């Protein structure tokens, strides 16, 4: 299996065993301003390098999964994301891989969805029947799975939970709205408030910033719980790594906002770390190859 994770800053490529273990991995800067054709060509080079290291060829029976930042049509493979893939026109990400790797089964989805799929398959969401996984990093993305099937619109669009509005008079978001969850609670928002100080600092001011950010995270999660009624919430991305510091305030706010939902939903830290995207994408392609809907 090959997993590819195309983010706004880094591209990761990995050879993944069928049980989800990463066997080889490479990463490079995305530098999206070089344009989609150059970036795709470089990714294909990395895949060839990984195949070489694994003793396989481009003609092997592969399953190649791609997770990509931003809106993507999972049926056509076209990503439309001029925001974090700056300046890109709508780009077919699957066709070049299909041409270069003719025996491959291909799958593509938004990066938050593939990360959620990986956590359901081999991570903290294993066994969950209604999983909400939220990736809190540069932005906020979320994936929702019912019985292991990623929930998408009828035209294949992923959810945009990061752009739920928590404060309609809050700071502007690039999407055009104000006070989106992502503007208030992402790693970017947290880092801007910290201004270079460590999140683990004991300074009163830092603790207040952590508390405030945790409140926004908890409020957004409470909304997700009220609407989706998950049995498990998994948090990944950079903030997921610091979940222990924020867990109390997040859960306190979730409880306060969530009185109508009479279940205690566990909030768990993601287990696949930086490999979340490549693992999830590879396993999505594996399951498509085996005829299972993912
Ligand atoms: Zn927004």
Boltz pocket constraint, residues with backbone or C-beta under 6 A from the ligand:
constraints:
  - pocket:
      binder: B
      contacts: [[A, 162], [A, 163], [A, 173], [A, 174], [A, 175], [A, 176], [A, 177], [A, 180], [A, 182]]
      max_distance: 6.0
